[in-house]
Amino acid sequence: MKKTKTAKTKSPQKTLAVRITTKLLGKAPETKSFNLHDGRKIRTVLELIDELETMSEEHFKQYVNEAENHFSNWIEHVFENKELADEIRHVHNRIDAQRAILKKLVKELIR
């Protein structure tokens, strides 16, 4: 029997562009926006960060107190980010909440 050699041919390499996105940076559907008491709506975590910058502590306490944290619930259920929700669940002032959210976003972007 005669042995035959099989030539290995190299297939051309394909280039694949990968885009990594995180739901945390997305926009909530209109039906899942966070409704503030004054009628305005927040649809992104970035908008929440801006709102935390300007709202008073008194206004903040309407959403976050010892019994509940509406912001952490919104982040957990709409953006499906339990880690961040758990982190801010026990934060009881707006600056610390804002700081925790910003730190999480930075970590998401540099991963």
GROMACS elastic network, one bead per residue, 0.5 to 0.9 nm:
[ bonds ]
;  ai    aj funct       b0    kb
   10    13     6  0.85370   500
   11    14     6  0.88766   500
   21    24     6  0.85918   500
   21    25     6  0.75816   500
   21    26     6  0.83881   500
   22    25     6  0.56653   500
   22    26     6  0.70021   500
   22   108     6  0.75727   500
   22   109     6  0.88185   500
   23    26     6  0.50055   500
   23    27     6  0.80772   500
   23    79     6  0.57754   500
   23    80     6  0.75121   500
   23    81     6  0.81657   500
   24    27     6  0.82236   500
   24    44     6  0.80388   500
   24    45     6  0.67830   500
   24    75     6  0.80061   500
   24    79     6  0.54709   500
   24    80     6  0.77954   500
   24    81     6  0.70381   500
   24   105     6  0.78368   500
   24   108     6  0.87571   500
   25    44     6  0.70352   500
   25    45     6  0.66551   500
   25    46     6  0.75118   500
   25    79     6  0.84963   500
   25   105     6  0.79630   500
   26    43     6  0.86219   500
   26    44     6  0.64127   500
   26    45     6  0.78695   500
   26    79     6  0.77934   500
   27    30     6  0.88019   500
   27    33     6  0.86805   500
   27    43     6  0.55231   500
   27    45     6  0.79411   500
   27    79     6  0.86408   500
   28    31     6  0.78866   500
   28    32     6  0.58241   500
   28    33     6  0.58037   500
   28    34     6  0.87437   500
   28    42     6  0.84741   500
   28    44     6  0.61703   500
   28    45     6  0.89571   500
   28    78     6  0.66968   500
   28    79     6  0.74894   500
   29    32     6  0.53119   500
   29    33     6  0.63869   500
   29    43     6  0.72260   500
   29    78     6  0.87442   500
   30    33     6  0.53258   500
   30    34     6  0.89775   500
   30    41     6  0.87513   500
   30    43     6  0.72312   500
   31    34     6  0.88849   500
   32    35     6  0.87657   500
   32    43     6  0.76430   500
   32    74     6  0.83631   500
   32    78     6  0.66976   500
   33    41     6  0.60118   500
   33    42     6  0.55575   500
   33    44     6  0.80316   500
   33    74     6  0.85140   500
   33    78     6  0.84558   500
   34    40     6  0.84611   500
   34    41     6  0.55069   500
   34    43     6  0.64131   500
   34    44     6  0.88416   500
   34    48     6  0.88719   500
   34    70     6  0.88646   500
   34    71     6  0.82101   500
   34    74     6  0.71254   500
   35    38     6  0.82101   500
   35    39     6  0.63898   500
   35    40     6  0.61083   500
   35    42     6  0.65007   500
   35    43     6  0.89514   500
   36    39     6  0.55198   500
   36    40     6  0.53983   500
   36    41     6  0.59495   500
   36    42     6  0.75712   500
   36    63     6  0.88759   500
   37    40     6  0.73935   500
   37    59     6  0.89918   500
   37    62     6  0.86938   500
   38    41     6  0.89008   500
   42    45     6  0.79162   500
   42    46     6  0.89315   500
   42    47     6  0.59049   500
   42    48     6  0.63331   500
   42    51     6  0.84124   500
   43    46     6  0.85380   500
   43    47     6  0.68004   500
   43    48     6  0.79802   500
   44    47     6  0.51635   500
   44    48     6  0.64837   500
   44    49     6  0.88119   500
   45    49     6  0.62630   500
   45    50     6  0.87279   500
   45    75     6  0.78328   500
   45    79     6  0.87251   500
   45   101     6  0.80920   500
   46    49     6  0.50158   500
   46    50     6  0.63888   500
   46    51     6  0.86589   500
   46   101     6  0.90000   500
   46   102     6  0.87779   500
   47    50     6  0.50532   500
   47    51     6  0.61285   500
   47    52     6  0.86008   500
   48    52     6  0.60784   500
   48    53     6  0.85763   500
   48    71     6  0.84827   500
   48    98     6  0.82222   500
   49    52     6  0.51614   500
   49    53     6  0.63834   500
   49    97     6  0.85782   500
   49    98     6  0.56407   500
   49    99     6  0.86633   500
   49   101     6  0.73588   500
   49   102     6  0.75868   500
   50    53     6  0.50904   500
   50    54     6  0.67969   500
   50    55     6  0.88495   500
   50    98     6  0.85348   500
   51    54     6  0.54294   500
   51    55     6  0.59188   500
   52    55     6  0.54922   500
   52    56     6  0.82008   500
   52    60     6  0.76980   500
   52    94     6  0.56408   500
   52    95     6  0.70125   500
   52    97     6  0.78301   500
   52    98     6  0.61504   500
   53    56     6  0.86280   500
   53    94     6  0.75756   500
   53    95     6  0.72501   500
   53    98     6  0.73946   500
   55    58     6  0.81284   500
   55    59     6  0.61280   500
   55    60     6  0.65586   500
   55    94     6  0.80434   500
   56    59     6  0.51133   500
   56    60     6  0.61764   500
   56    61     6  0.86678   500
   56    94     6  0.82361   500
   57    61     6  0.61258   500
   57    62     6  0.88634   500
   57    93     6  0.68656   500
   57    94     6  0.66501   500
   58    61     6  0.51824   500
   58    62     6  0.68580   500
   59    62     6  0.54062   500
   59    63     6  0.74739   500
   60    63     6  0.55963   500
   60    64     6  0.61342   500
   60    65     6  0.85842   500
   60    92     6  0.86835   500
   60    93     6  0.73488   500
   60    94     6  0.63911   500
   61    65     6  0.56460   500
   61    92     6  0.79045   500
   61    93     6  0.79467   500
   61    94     6  0.87367   500
   62    65     6  0.73364   500
   63    68     6  0.74695   500
   63    69     6  0.59881   500
   63    70     6  0.53477   500
   63    71     6  0.69560   500
   64    67     6  0.78761   500
   64    68     6  0.57907   500
   64    70     6  0.62096   500
   64    71     6  0.73404   500
   64    72     6  0.88631   500
   64    89     6  0.85240   500
   64    90     6  0.89962   500
   64    91     6  0.83094   500
   64    92     6  0.64439   500
   64    93     6  0.80773   500
   64    94     6  0.88948   500
   65    68     6  0.54953   500
   65    69     6  0.63143   500
   65    90     6  0.88575   500
   65    91     6  0.89406   500
   65    92     6  0.64657   500
   66    69     6  0.79319   500
   66    90     6  0.80821   500
   66    92     6  0.77441   500
   68    72     6  0.88498   500
   68    73     6  0.86378   500
   68    89     6  0.79771   500
   69    72     6  0.55615   500
   69    73     6  0.64301   500
   69    74     6  0.87990   500
   69    88     6  0.82771   500
   69    89     6  0.58817   500
   69    90     6  0.78779   500
   69    91     6  0.86266   500
   69    92     6  0.85712   500
   70    73     6  0.50619   500
   70    74     6  0.61181   500
   70    75     6  0.86665   500
   70    89     6  0.86675   500
   71    74     6  0.51088   500
   71    75     6  0.62436   500
   71    76     6  0.86197   500
   71    85     6  0.79036   500
   71    88     6  0.82130   500
   71    89     6  0.80321   500
   72    75     6  0.51064   500
   72    76     6  0.60807   500
   72    77     6  0.85793   500
   72    82     6  0.84950   500
   72    84     6  0.75752   500
   72    86     6  0.70350   500
   72    87     6  0.82860   500
   72    88     6  0.60723   500
   72    89     6  0.54198   500
   73    76     6  0.51434   500
   73    77     6  0.60561   500
   73    78     6  0.82023   500
   73    82     6  0.88971   500
   73    85     6  0.66052   500
   73    86     6  0.89985   500
   73    89     6  0.80128   500
   74    77     6  0.53731   500
   74    78     6  0.55723   500
   74    79     6  0.74162   500
   74    80     6  0.88018   500
   74    85     6  0.81289   500
   75    78     6  0.55789   500
   75    79     6  0.51482   500
   75    80     6  0.65447   500
   75    81     6  0.61465   500
   75    82     6  0.75479   500
   75    84     6  0.74642   500
   75    85     6  0.57911   500
   76    79     6  0.58236   500
   76    83     6  0.80695   500
   76    84     6  0.75645   500
   76    85     6  0.52741   500
   76    86     6  0.81915   500
   77    80     6  0.52090   500
   77    81     6  0.75351   500
   77    82     6  0.80841   500
   77    85     6  0.89665   500
   78    81     6  0.81759   500
   79    82     6  0.86106   500
   80    83     6  0.89395   500
   80    85     6  0.87824   500
   81    84     6  0.57426   500
   81    85     6  0.62624   500
   81    86     6  0.87094   500
   82    86     6  0.58925   500
   82    87     6  0.83900   500
   83    86     6  0.53177   500
   83    87     6  0.62595   500
   83    88     6  0.89341   500
   84    88     6  0.63081   500
   84    89     6  0.83774   500
   84   100     6  0.78410   500
   84   101     6  0.70836   500
   84   104     6  0.69315   500
   85    88     6  0.54487   500
   85    89     6  0.58153   500
   86    89     6  0.50555   500
   86    90     6  0.75276   500
   87    90     6  0.69164   500
   87    91     6  0.76200   500
   87    97     6  0.87743   500
   87   100     6  0.73058   500
   87   101     6  0.87680   500
   88    91     6  0.50073   500
   88    92     6  0.82610   500
   88    96     6  0.82381   500
   88    97     6  0.58123   500
   88    98     6  0.89155   500
   88   100     6  0.67000   500
   88   101     6  0.77696   500
   89    92     6  0.81732   500
   89    97     6  0.87798   500
   91    94     6  0.79898   500
   91    96     6  0.64576   500
   91    97     6  0.59095   500
   91   100     6  0.88170   500
   92    95     6  0.89975   500
   92    96     6  0.75754   500
   92    97     6  0.74418   500
   93    96     6  0.57275   500
   93    97     6  0.63544   500
   93    98     6  0.87672   500
   94    97     6  0.50368   500
   94    98     6  0.60176   500
   94    99     6  0.85168   500
   95    98     6  0.50220   500
   95    99     6  0.60510   500
   95   100     6  0.86041   500
   96   100     6  0.61338   500
   96   101     6  0.86308   500
   97   100     6  0.52161   500
   97   101     6  0.62954   500
   97   102     6  0.86515   500
   98   101     6  0.52400   500
   98   102     6  0.61542   500
   98   103     6  0.86271   500
   99   102     6  0.51397   500
   99   103     6  0.61270   500
   99   104     6  0.86524   500
  100   103     6  0.51849   500
  100   104     6  0.62853   500
  100   105     6  0.87648   500
  101   104     6  0.51613   500
  101   105     6  0.62986   500
  101   106     6  0.87534   500
  102   105     6  0.51195   500
  102   106     6  0.62509   500
  102   107     6  0.86702   500
  103   106     6  0.51813   500
  103   107     6  0.62471   500
  103   108     6  0.86822   500
  104   107     6  0.51007   500
  104   108     6  0.62030   500
  104   109     6  0.87158   500
  105   108     6  0.50317   500
  105   109     6  0.62489   500
  105   110     6  0.88112   500
  106   109     6  0.51346   500
  106   110     6  0.63175   500
  106   111     6  0.87436   500
  107   110     6  0.53751   500
  107   111     6  0.62307   500
  108   111     6  0.55885   500
